[in-house]
Amino acid sequence: MSVVVNQWGTSLGVRIPAHMARSINLKPGDKLDVLPDKQGNILLRRAVRQHKSLRELLKSVKPGHQEKLAWEDGPVGQEIL
C-alpha cells in the first residue's frame, strides 16, 4: 500500500489508513518508534515501554517529598516474620 508524505508544520507525516490501524489495534496517542534502515526505508514499530527499576524511580523523588514508610519502624500488628 502506498501513502503520500505531507507537510505538517516543519515536520513531514503520513496517514495510516484506518483499516490498517484497526488490524493492529493502533489508536490515537499510541507511541511508535521511527527507525531508518540501511536501504533508506523507514520502519515504524510500536514503542516498547521502558520499565524503570525501583532504584531509578526513587532517584526521581525530590527531597522533602519522601514519606516515611510504615514498615520502617518494624512490625506493628500480627505480621509473621
C-alpha positions as CSV (number, residue, x, y, z in Angstrom):
1,M,0.0,0.0,0.0
2,S,1.3,3.5,-0.8
3,V,0.6,6.6,1.1
4,V,1.6,10.3,0.5
5,V,4.0,12.2,2.6
6,N,2.5,15.5,3.7
7,Q,4.0,18.7,5.4
8,W,2.7,19.3,8.9
9,G,4.3,22.4,10.3
10,T,8.0,21.9,9.9
11,S,7.7,18.1,10.0
12,L,6.7,15.5,7.5
13,G,4.0,12.9,8.2
14,V,2.0,10.1,6.7
15,R,-1.5,8.9,7.5
16,I,-2.0,5.3,8.5
17,P,-5.2,4.0,6.8
18,A,-8.0,3.2,9.3
19,H,-8.3,-0.5,8.3
20,M,-4.6,-1.0,8.8
21,A,-4.7,0.8,12.2
22,R,-7.6,-1.3,13.3
23,S,-5.9,-4.5,12.2
24,I,-3.0,-3.9,14.6
25,N,-5.1,-2.1,17.3
26,L,-3.4,1.2,16.8
27,K,-5.1,4.1,18.5
28,P,-4.6,7.9,18.6
29,G,-1.9,8.7,21.2
30,D,-0.1,5.4,20.8
31,K,3.6,5.8,20.5
32,L,5.6,4.4,17.6
33,D,9.4,4.2,17.1
34,V,10.5,5.6,13.7
35,L,13.7,3.8,12.5
36,P,15.7,4.2,9.3
37,D,17.2,1.0,7.8
38,K,20.4,0.7,5.7
39,Q,18.4,0.6,2.5
40,G,16.9,4.1,3.1
41,N,13.5,2.7,4.2
42,I,11.6,4.0,7.3
43,L,10.3,1.4,9.7
44,L,7.5,2.0,12.2
45,R,7.1,-0.2,15.2
46,R,5.1,0.0,18.4
47,A,7.3,1.8,21.0
48,V,8.5,-0.5,23.8
49,R,7.6,0.8,27.2
50,Q,10.7,1.4,29.3
51,H,10.3,-0.1,32.8
52,K,12.3,1.6,35.4
53,S,13.7,-0.1,38.5
54,L,12.6,0.9,41.9
55,R,16.0,2.4,42.5
56,E,15.6,4.6,39.3
57,L,12.1,5.6,40.4
58,L,13.3,6.6,43.9
59,K,16.1,8.8,42.4
60,S,13.4,11.0,40.8
61,V,11.7,11.7,44.2
62,K,12.7,15.2,45.3
63,P,14.0,15.8,48.9
64,G,11.1,16.7,51.2
65,H,8.6,14.7,49.2
66,Q,9.6,11.4,50.7
67,E,7.0,10.0,53.2
68,K,8.1,7.7,55.9
69,L,7.2,4.1,55.1
70,A,5.0,2.3,57.7
71,W,7.3,-0.7,57.9
72,E,10.4,1.3,58.7
73,D,9.5,1.1,62.4
74,G,9.2,-2.7,62.5
75,P,6.1,-4.8,62.9
76,V,3.0,-3.0,64.2
77,G,0.4,-5.8,64.0
78,Q,0.3,-9.6,63.8
79,E,2.8,-9.9,60.9
80,I,4.6,-13.2,60.5
81,L,8.3,-12.6,60.0
